[in-house]
């Protein structure tokens, strides 16, 4: 029986994969938390991987505290870059298949058209820079790996934008939401399914792929959709990013072009509102 290792098992994507694993009893699943696969402790990571001996590694673990990364640069680099190097090298040396999750934050946000996998990367914050370093390391040491860039991830698990907005829309009379950052959300359950579609595909085709749900929206429009589906009564005002300063800069435009993953793996990408409805009604 082939063995699938999921790193970052307690995160949003790892939690959705745990739910999805019930549909794939042909695999032995190992959902590893930080103690079992320590992405922040490079001295033990190699031996941990050897002990588990996986056939597939779904690397969902990451340092994702975007603002905190500005002051915790070393830790972010260890988890998002150096640990990825070890995982990618292990996968290559042991003929394991690797799917590594990356981010739209590898881009600088100056594009006005959907970003393809070949678009120039130029991160504008530490988080994005460490994730890009992880991509490059993965590509350099393991040409057979698959990298999926995604954006604005949410789910019914963990802390995320959708759950925070649901709470605020119920607690407050009015909220302000940035309206000049454009992209597309990703329901983690959809991304988990895509990962398993790739694992079970007839042919393994390595490289970088983009995945998010369909549509081009701002965070403000995203909140309006959350409000509409939830039936919340609250005044939602669009505000510029300059009115909501954060330690880390965010890309103003990070819409991902999904043509490649649709074509190569015959992936059907749901509209963001359909996925949002599914998540909120669970």
C-alpha positions in Angstrom: 0.0 0.0 0.0 1.4 3.4 -1.0 2.0 5.8 1.8 1.0 9.5 1.7 2.7 11.9 4.1 0.9 15.2 4.8 3.0 17.9 6.5 1.3 20.7 8.3 -1.6 18.3 9.1 -3.3 20.6 11.6 -3.5 23.6 9.1 -6.4 24.4 6.8 -5.2 22.4 3.8 -3.9 19.5 6.0 -7.3 19.3 7.8 -9.2 19.2 4.5 -6.9 16.4 3.2 -7.7 14.5 6.4 -11.4 14.7 5.6 -10.8 13.8 2.0 -8.6 10.8 2.9 -11.7 8.8 3.7 -12.3 8.7 -0.1 -8.9 7.2 -0.7 -8.6 4.0 1.4 -6.1 2.6 -1.1 -3.5 4.7 0.5 -1.9 4.6 4.0 -2.1 8.2 5.3 0.3 9.9 7.7 -0.9 13.3 9.0 2.2 14.8 10.6 2.1 17.7 13.0 5.2 19.7 14.0 6.5 17.0 16.4 6.4 14.3 13.7 7.8 16.4 10.9 9.6 19.3 12.3 10.0 21.9 9.5 11.6 24.3 12.0 14.2 21.8 13.2 16.5 20.9 10.3 18.7 18.6 12.4 15.9 16.0 12.8 13.9 16.5 9.6 15.9 14.0 7.5 15.6 11.2 10.0 11.9 11.9 10.5 11.3 11.5 6.8 13.3 8.3 6.7 11.3 6.9 9.6 8.0 7.6 7.8 9.3 6.4 4.4 6.5 8.0 2.3 5.7 7.3 -1.4 4.0 10.7 -1.7 4.8 13.9 0.3 2.1 16.6 0.3 4.0 19.5 1.8 1.3 21.7 3.2 3.3 22.9 6.2 4.6 26.5 6.0 5.4 29.6 8.0 2.4 31.7 7.0 2.3 34.6 9.5 2.9 37.2 6.8 3.4 40.2 9.0 5.3 38.4 11.8 7.7 37.1 9.1 9.1 40.7 8.8 10.7 40.3 12.2 11.1 36.5 12.2 13.0 36.3 9.0 15.3 33.4 10.1 12.4 31.2 11.2 10.4 31.9 8.1 13.4 31.0 5.9 14.0 27.8 7.8 10.4 26.5 7.4 9.6 27.9 3.9 13.0 27.4 2.2 15.6 25.3 4.0 13.2 22.6 5.2 11.8 22.4 1.6 15.3 21.8 0.3 15.6 18.8 2.6 12.2 17.5 1.7 12.8 17.9 -2.0 16.2 16.2 -1.8 14.7 13.3 0.3 11.9 12.8 -2.3 14.4 12.7 -5.1 16.8 10.3 -3.3 14.0 8.0 -2.3 11.8 8.1 -5.4 8.9 9.8 -3.6 6.5 12.1 -5.4 6.4 15.6 -3.9 3.6 18.2 -4.2 4.8 21.4 -2.5 2.3 24.3 -1.9 3.5 27.8 -2.7 1.8 31.2 -2.9 0.7 34.2 -5.0 3.0 36.3 -2.7 6.0 35.4 -4.9 4.7 38.2 -7.2 5.1 41.9 -6.7 1.5 42.8 -7.6 2.2 45.2 -10.5 0.6 43.0 -13.2 -2.8 43.9 -14.7 -3.4 40.5 -16.3 -3.7 37.0 -14.7 -0.3 35.7 -13.8 0.9 32.5 -15.5 3.5 30.1 -14.1 6.1 31.8 -16.2 5.4 35.4 -14.9 8.4 37.1 -13.3 8.6 36.7 -9.6 9.6 39.6 -7.4 8.3 39.2 -3.8 7.7 42.4 -1.8 7.7 40.9 1.7 9.7 38.4 3.7 7.1 35.7 3.5 7.0 35.9 -0.3 10.7 35.9 -0.5 11.1 32.8 1.6 8.4 31.0 -0.3 10.1 31.9 -3.6 13.4 30.6 -2.2 11.6 27.4 -1.3 10.3 27.1 -4.9 13.8 27.6 -6.4 15.3 25.1 -4.0 12.7 22.5 -4.8 13.2 23.0 -8.6 16.9 22.9 -8.3 17.3 19.7 -6.3 14.2 17.8 -7.5 13.1 18.2 -11.1 10.3 15.7 -10.6 8.5 17.8 -8.0 5.2 19.6 -8.4 4.7 23.1 -7.0 1.2 24.5 -6.7 0.9 28.3 -6.2 -2.4 29.3 -4.6 -3.9 32.4 -3.0 -6.3 33.7 -0.3 -6.8 30.2 1.2 -9.7 29.7 3.6 -11.7 26.7 5.0 -13.9 25.6 7.8 -10.8 24.8 9.8 -8.3 27.1 11.6 -8.2 30.9 11.5 -8.8 32.5 8.2 -10.3 35.6 6.5 -13.8 34.1 5.9 -14.2 33.0 9.5 -12.9 36.4 10.8 -15.3 38.3 8.5 -18.3 36.2 9.5 -17.5 37.1 13.2 -17.0 40.8 12.5 -20.1 41.1 10.3 -22.2 39.8 13.2 -20.4 41.8 15.9 -20.1 45.2 14.3 -22.4 47.8 12.7 -19.8 48.6 10.1 -16.5 47.4 8.8 -13.9 48.7 6.4 -12.2 46.3 3.9 -9.4 47.0 1.5 -10.7 47.3 -2.1 -7.5 47.8 -4.0 -6.0 44.3 -3.7 -7.2 42.0 -6.4 -7.0 38.2 -6.7 -9.1 35.2 -6.2 -9.8 33.1 -3.0 -9.1 29.4 -2.7 -11.3 27.0 -0.8 -8.9 24.6 0.8 -11.2 21.6 0.2 -11.0 22.3 -3.5 -7.2 22.5 -3.4 -7.1 19.3 -1.4 -9.1 17.5 -4.1 -6.8 18.9 -6.8 -3.8 17.5 -5.0 -5.5 14.1 -4.9 -6.5 14.3 -8.6 -2.8 14.8 -9.3 -1.7 12.0 -7.0 -4.1 9.6 -8.8 -3.6 10.9 -12.3 -2.4 8.4 -14.9 0.7 10.5 -15.6 2.9 12.5 -13.1 3.8 15.8 -14.9 6.2 17.9 -12.8 6.5 21.6 -12.8 4.8 24.7 -11.3 1.0 25.0 -11.5 -1.4 27.8 -10.4 -4.6 27.0 -8.5 -7.3 29.2 -7.0 -11.1 29.4 -7.5 -12.5 31.3 -10.5 -13.2 35.0 -10.7 -11.3 38.3 -10.2 -12.3 40.1 -7.0 -11.0 42.4 -4.3 -11.1 41.6 -0.6 -14.0 44.1 -0.3 -16.0 42.2 -2.9 -15.1 38.9 -1.1 -16.7 40.3 2.1 -19.8 41.4 0.2 -20.2 37.8 -1.0 -19.7 36.5 2.6 -22.3 38.9 3.8 -24.7 38.0 1.1 -24.4 34.2 1.7 -24.5 34.6 5.5 -27.4 37.1 5.4 -25.5 39.4 7.8 -26.6 43.0 8.4 -23.6 45.2 8.6 -22.3 48.2 6.6 -19.3 47.2 4.5 -17.1 50.0 3.3 -14.3 49.7 0.8 -11.0 51.4 1.9 -7.6 51.8 0.3 -4.7 49.7 1.5 -3.1 52.9 2.7 -5.8 53.3 5.3 -5.0 49.8 6.7 -1.2 49.7 7.1 0.5 46.4 7.8 4.1 45.5 8.6 4.3 43.5 5.4 3.3 44.9 2.0 0.7 42.9 0.1 0.6 42.5 -3.7 -2.0 44.8 -5.2 -2.8 42.3 -8.0 -2.1 38.5 -7.7 -4.8 36.9 -9.8 -3.5 33.5 -11.0 -4.0 32.1 -14.5 -5.2 28.5 -14.1 -5.0 27.4 -17.7 -2.1 25.0 -17.3 -3.5 22.9 -14.4 -6.9 22.7 -16.2 -5.3 21.5 -19.4 -2.6 19.1 -18.0 -4.7 17.4 -15.3 -8.2 18.1 -16.6 -9.0 20.1 -13.5 -12.5 21.7 -13.2 -12.2 24.9 -11.2 -15.3 26.0 -9.3 -16.4 29.7 -9.2 -15.3 31.2 -5.9 -18.9 32.0 -4.8 -20.0 28.4 -5.3 -17.1 27.2 -3.1 -17.7 29.9 -0.6 -21.4 28.7 -0.3 -20.3 25.1 0.2 -17.9 26.1 3.0 -20.2 28.4 4.8 -23.1 26.0 4.7 -21.2 23.0 6.2 
